[in-house]
Amino acid sequence: MVNAKNAKEIDLSQPGSLWKRVREQTEWAIAHKALLSIPTACEFVEQAGIRFIVRTVANLVRKDEAQKKTPKASSNKDFNPFLPYEEDLFVANLSTTHLCLLNKFNVVDHHLLIITRAFEEQEDWLNLQDFEAMWMTLAEVDGLVFYNAGQRAGASQRHKHLQLVPMPFAPDGMGVPIESLFAAAQFERAVSEHPIGTIPELPFRHALIRWEGEMASPLDAAKATLERYHTLLRAVGLLEGEITGTRQSAPYNLLAAREWMLIVPRSQSSFNSIEVNSLGFAGALLVRNPEQMQILKECSPLTLLQNVALAIAR
């Protein structure tokens, strides 16, 4: 097991080094009670060709109690819940601007946080450094990266952080549920040189892009991703022209895998008492009790997502 305090810097250029550290640090964090994993029961709800993963939380008491002990972000403009971070949760330094931590309140194993070293707002636009750190992690860990851009998009902390959940997405080895609809996506180049896709089965505003060609390095991948990120923002009406300033125009969810990236603008954080973050648009939902599960089944997952997103522009 690795103690973060005594761990040597890992060479991220060596294949497998980050994933090895993730597994070692997870063992250490469990042994030292730094991880407060949230047990859940998993059920599948199918709709419109999507096999939604719905997890019912078995016990949120310890998370709620731990969060009550955290100082309020409003008490300090530069409040930072991650720095100083818990050393037992530290995984690796990714760059001069970002580092990687284990998610203390994880629902799935090896859930990672990609955070900025200095305080930045979660409602700031993503930048080149964010995407470089994202690709340094994705290159090593095949998974789904997501970003909850603001409180209405499901963010629980003000400090800027992307998140990554490794594959497989569920115990049965399945991939990202929403990917089952990608074959039906309709792509066009009207708004840019990069084909922008929409999925007819999704009843809310969104935009999808697929990666084309090989990414030579995390930096090259980040440059390409930043350009396409701006393209997606324009496609869903969150950006006109070029970005000016650092603060985003409105809340949204971003999801990215090794093959694609998706953006969904948000209208509210919850519907019928069920909270939704980026993972909801990947096809993974979390409910707090059996009552919420029944509400979800009665209204349907896509209706839930439609009501926390924006209407399709006509």
Beta strands, then each sheet from edge to edge (+ up, - down):
strand 1: 40-47
strand 2: 50-57
strand 3: 90-93
strand 4: 98-102
strand 5: 112-116
strand 6: 143-149
strand 7: 161-166
strand 8: 186-188
strand 9: 196-198
strand 10: 207-210
strand 11: 252-256
strand 12: 260-265
strand 13: 270-271
strand 14: 274-275
strand 15: 284-287
sheet 1: 1+ 2- 15-
sheet 2: 3+ 4- 5+ 7- 6+ 11- 12+ 10-
sheet 3: 8+ 9-
sheet 4: 13+ 14-
end
